[in-house]
Amino acid sequence: MSDTSRPPRKPGKPYRRPKKDPVRVLAFEALRAVDERDAYANLVLPPLLRKAREKGDFDGRDAALATELVYGTLRRQGTYDAVIAACVDRPLREVDPPVLDVLSLGAHQLLGTRIPTHAAVSASVELARVVLGDGRAKFVNAVLRKISQHDLDGWIEQVAPPYDDDPEDHLAVVHSHPRWVVSALWDSLGGGRAGIEELLEADNERPEVTLVARPGRATTEELLGEEAAVPGRWSPYAVRLAEGGEPGAIPAVRDGRAGVQDEGSQLVALALANAPLDGPDAKWLDGCAGPGGKAALLGALAAERGALLLASEKQPHRAGLVAKALNGNPGPYQVIAADGTRPPWRPGSFDRVLMDVPCTGLGALRRRPEARWRRRPEDLDGFGPLQRGLLRTALESVRVGGVVGYATCSPHLAETRAVVDDMLKQYPGAELIDARPLLPGVPDLGDGPDVQLWPHRHGTDAMYLALVRRTA
């Protein structure tokens, strides 16, 4: 990169070219992709890491540091923005985004890691020289030196309003969530300060990688033979990789006999599969099947009973991912690209129906921390009609005596109970089933009959499930 801001040379002092640090340059590139293209880090980072390893730039420790820098910065972006804002002489919106990314990476190294202060500042300034130029590197150096004057707790005292004055804004700054998200999560969770703080803290922790052994194709015993693998907490098909690792390197995952799937997602599929029916159990529908994790588990469970699974997904490219996930399924299945609000199948065709509807994704902020900054309260207005339309389709698609599972990876009440309650008012021939007994051994499931899982209580994404039986 050419540098048009190189300062004039001082007599007798040769210009020193900046030293390129592959780890921090890669982390910066990942953050720029997240910011510029609205990409997700979990999709951007793996190919960048793979390319760096192929070039010989990275080893395992380098990859781990780059991953921590990217995800740590994204998870604490709101807190770091408040700190940076206190150290610059202009509104943050007037700081160029690439400069702000370098500052955020530096703030995370100073306030969120054990990297020594001198090393964090010097490495960040060197990065700025490489990607921004010497002129703006001076600005980065000045801001980071201000940040280094306090630790994270010290900055929190300065930039967060007191809890007693404004509880939601205090929690928003301390735990790096937008205020409206804090409010929504608190409403859904209920209770006092301790519970919401535990939830927000869990959102900022790195989630374990959880695998699913697809029944009839792989076993948990096979997966437990992998390094650092431990049994899942609740699902009989779950195995956790306690120290992370690369799931794609595991033979069963590479062959499609196992997959990466959050344990909450597994529990939703299992609960629907095990719900009691009146009558036959031969045809199952996954009405929002992309990208295919639940469909693959449902397909394997259906195969054990000789049932057929129809997996429907509106977006053709996501339908392709579903087909890939189901490839090799031992029982009969079909994958189609279809709009779930205008289904091509006849009403009353299925015995079991799963509708895992599109949503704000507020239940998966551990995995996609950047999503919290992209979502807006008005997004709920767009999802609401779609969610109700898909649940309406599900209720019309199941036969009398059959069961519908309405699921969403959001705990927001507007996307969970409000949708179910509205549909039940329109369908007097439907009733809620108590879902709690269908999650055996899982604690803290509330008063029912629906179920809300939580990261801080269950170690899962915040999945919601309501089971509805068609009675007339």
N, C-alpha and C positions, 0 to 999 in steps of 0.2 A: 504494500500500500504506500503510495507516495505521500509525503508529508509536507504540505504547503505552509505549516505553521512552525517550521524549524527555526529556532532562534538564531541570531547571528553568532558566529563563533567568537569566543573571547580569545585574545592573543595568547598563544602558548597553551591553550586548552582545546585539544581536538574534540570534535563532536563524537559522542558515543551513541551508536545505534541501539535502539531498544532491543532487549532480548525477548524473543517470543517464547511464551510459556504455553505449550500445547493444551494443557488442562484448562487453564483459564480462558484461553481463546475459544476453545470448544464450548465452555459454559456460556460465554458471551454470545456465541453464534446461536446456541439453543434458545437463550432468552430473546434474542432478536427475532427468531422465527416465531416464537410464541406471541410476541408483541405485534409484529408486522403482518403475519399471515393468519392470526387467530388460530394458530396451531396448538396442539396439546403436547406438553412435554413428554408424555409417555409414548407418543408417536414420533416425535422429532428426535429425541435423545438416542434411542437404540441404534438407528442407522449411522448417526454421527460417531458413536462409540465404536461400532463395528468397522467403519472406515478408518478410524484412528488406529485401531489394533492392526488392521491389514497393512497400514503404512509403517507399522513398527514404532509409532509415536507413544503408544500407551501400553502399560501393563495393568494387572488387576487393581493395584492400589491407585493408579491414576484414574481408572474408570470409576472407582468408588468415590474418589474426591470430586471428580466432575459431577457425578450424580448428586452428591450431597450439596454442592454449590448451587446447582440448578434448582433442585426441589426445595432446599432450605430457603433460598432466596424467594421463590414463588410462594411458599407457605407463609413467610413472614413479611410479605411485600407491604401490607398495610402498616405494620409497625415500623418497618424501615422507612417508608415514605414519610411518616410523622417525624421520625428522627432527622431524616435528611432535610425536611422542610424547616426544621428548627436551626439548621446549619447553613442555609443558603439565604441570599438577600433578594430572592425573587420567588414568585409562586412556582410550585413544581411544574405546572403546565407549561411554563416558559423555559424549562430545562429540556434540552434536546433528549428524546427518548434513548438514543444510544449512550449518552452521558449518564442518564439516570440508571441505565442497566449496569454500567460499570460501578457507579456509586452504590447500587443495591448489592452487587456482588461483594464489594468491599465492606459494606456495613454488615453483611452476613458473616464474613470472615472475622470481623472485629467483635461482633456482639453474639454470634450464634455458634462459633466453633472454638476450638482450643488453639487455633493458629496464633502464634505470638503477635503482639501488636505491630512490632516493627516489620515483621514478615508480611502481615496482612496489608499494611499500607504500601510497602515498597512493591509487592507483587501487583497490587491493584493499579498503582501509578505506572508501572511498567506495561501492564495491559492497556491502560489508557494511551500510552505513547504509541503502542502498536496499532490500535484500532481507531483512535481518535486524533492522534497527533500531539506534539509536544505542548502546544498552546493550551489545549483543553486538559491535558494531563496536569498542568499546574493547578487548575481549578479543582480537579479531582483530589489532588494532594492536599489542598487547603481544607476541603470539606471533610475528608477522611481524618485529618489530624484533629479537627474539632470533634468528630464522632468518637475518636479514641480517648477523649478526656473522661468518658463515663462508661460504665458497663451497662448491660441491658436494663437491669433494675433501676439504675440511676436515671437512665433516659426515660423509662416508663413513668417515674415520679414527675418528670418535667413535662412530658407531652400528653399524658393521658389525664382526662378530667377525673376528679375523685369519684369513687364508686357511689358514695352517698349523694352526690350532686346529679349524676347522670349515669345510672348503672349500665345502660345499653351502650352508650358511647365509650365508657371506660372499658367494658369487655371487648368492644370492637377494636380499640387500639391495642389493648394488651394481647389479645389473641388473634389479631389480624384477620378479622372478618368484617364485611360491610355491616353497618348498623342494622339494616333491614333484615339481613340474614340472621343476625343475633336475635332480633325480635321474633322472627318466624320460628326459629329453632326453640326458643324459650317457650313460646306459646304451645308448641306441639309437645315438648318435653314436660312442661309443668314444673312445679316445685320451686325451690329457692335457688340461691346463688351457687351452692356447691355443685348441683347437678349440671347446670349449664356450663360452668367452668370446666368440669370434667369432660363434657362433650366437646367444647371448643378446643381443649388441649388435645383430645384424641384426634380431632380433625387435622392437627398439625404434626402428628406423629407419622413416621413412615410405616405403611401397612405391610404386613407379612405377605409373601406370595403364597396363595392357596391353590392347590391342585385338586382336581376331581378325577377319581378313577371311574370311568364310565362303565356301568354294570355290564357284564358279559364280554367286556373287551380288555379291561385291566382290573387289577386289584390294589387295594391300599397296601397290602403286603409288598407288592412289587415296588410301589412308589416309596415306601418306607425304607427301602434298601438304598435310597439316594442319600448323599451326604447331608447332614444337618436336617433331615426330614423327621417330622414328629406328627402324631395323629391330629386330625382336626378336633375342634372342641365339641361340635354338635352333629354334623353330618357324618353318617357312616361311610361316606365315600370321599371325605376330605382328608388331605394331607397338607401340612404347612411346611414351608421351607423357612426355618427359623432364621437363617442367615442370608436370606435372599437367594442369589445364584441366578443361573440362566435356565429357565424352564425349557427353552427350545433345545437345550443340549440333552435333555432326558429322553431316552428312546421312546417311552410310552407317549409322551407329549408330541414328539416329532412325528410319530406314526398316527396320531389322532385318536389313540385309544384312551388317552387322558387329556385333560385340558387345564388351562388356568381359569379358575372360577371362584369368585368370592363365596365364602360359606353362607352368607345370607341369601345369595342367589340360588345356591343349592337347596337351602331349606324351603324356599318358595316353591320350587319345582317338586320337591318331595312331598310337601303338604298337599298340593293339588293332586299328585298321583295317589296319595293314600287316603284322600277324603272319601267317606262312605257314599256309595251310589245306591239308587233304587233302579234295578234293571241291568241291562248289558253294559259292558265295558270294552267296546271294540274300536271306537273312533275318537281320537284326541286331536285337538287343534291348538297350535301355538300361533296366535293371531298377530303378534308383533315380534317376529322371531329373530330379527337381526340383533347382534352379529352372530348368534347361534349357540351361545353357551347353554342356556336353558333348554333350547331345542335338542341339543345333543344328549343332555341328561334325560329329558323326557322321552326322547326316541329310544334310548337304551332301556328305560323302565317300561315303556310300552311294549318293546320287543319281548321282554320277559313274560308278558301276559298275552302275547299274540295280537296286540292291538296295533292299529295303523295310526301314524302321526302325520298330520298335514301341517307343514310349517309355512306360514305366509308372511311375507315382508314386502312393504310398499316399494322400497328403493331397490332397483335391480342389482346394484353392486353389493348391497348388503345381503340380498337374497343369495348372491354368489358365495358370500362368507358363510351363510347358513348351510348351503349345500356342501361346502368344504368341511364344516364341522360335523355334518351328518354322514359324510362319506365313510362307508364301511360299517354303518349301523347294522346290527344283525337282524333287525326286523323290518317290516314294510314301512316306507315313508315316502312323502312327496314334498317337494319344495316348490312354491310358486311365488311370483311377484304380483302382489295384488294390494289394492287399497282396502284396509280393514274397515273403513267406514262405508264402503260400497262392495261388499263381498260377492265373489262369484259362486259361492256355495249356497245351498238351500237352507232356509231356516230349520232349526231343530235337528241338524245333521250330526251333532257330536255329543259324546257322553261327558267329556271333560274339555274345558276351554281355558287356556291361559292368555290373559291380556296384560303383558308387562308394558305399560304405556309410555310414550315419550313424555319427558318431564324436565324440570329445571336441573335435575341431577344434584340437588343439595345433599343427598345422602352419600355421595361418593367424593366429597371434597378431599379426603385423604389421598385419593388416587389422582384427582385432577384439581390440584389446588388453585390453578389459574381460573377455574370456572367460577369461583366466588366473585371475581372482579368483573366477569363478563355478563353475568346475569343481572337483570333489573326486575323490580317488582312488577312492572308492566308485562313481563314475559308470562306471568301467570294468566293474563287475559287471553293470550294466544293458545296456551296449552289447555285451558279449561274446556272449551268446546270440543277439542279433539279427544281429550280423555273421556268426556261423557259420551261422545259418539262411538268410541271404541268399546266402552263398557256396554252401551246399548247393543252394538253388534254381537258382543259376546253373549249377552242374555238372550238374544234372538237366535243365536247359532246353536245353543245347547238345547237338548231335548228336555221334556218334563222328567224330573228325577235326576237330571245331570247336574254337574257342578261347574261353576265359573270361578277362576282365581283372578282377582284384580290386583295387580302388583305395580309398584312404582319405586324407583330409587330416589325418593324424596320424602322427607317426613313432614313437608309443609301441609298443614291442614286443608288448604285449598285444593291440594292435589290428591288427598287421601280420603278422609272421612266425608268431606263436603261432596265429593264426586259420588261416592257410594250412597250416601244419604239421598242425594237428588235422584239417582236412578231407582232406588228402592221405592220412592214415592210414586214414580211413573210406572213401576212394575209391581203391583200388589201380589202377583203370582210368583214372587221370589222372596227368599228369606236368608238371612245371614246364618252361617254355620260357625260355631266356635272353633277357630283355627288353632287355639293354643294346645289342645291335646295332640295335634298333628305335628307339633315340634317337640317331641319328647326329650326331657332333660334340659331344655333351654329355660333358664330362669328369667324372672323380671319381665314377664310378658303382659303385665297390666291387667285390666279388668275385662278385656275382650269385648265382643267376640273376634274383633280384628286384631292384628298383631303389628307392632312397630318394633323393629330391631334397631339397635344403637351401637355405634363404634365403641363407646366407653363402657357399655354394659355387656356386650356380646362379642366384641372384637370383629364385627362384620360391618359392611356398609349399612346405612340407615334404610334398609328395605322395609316397605310396607306391604301387607297382604290382607285382603279381605276375601273370604270364601262365601259364595252365594249359591244356594240350591234353587233351581227352577221348580216350582211346585204346581204351576198351572199355566 
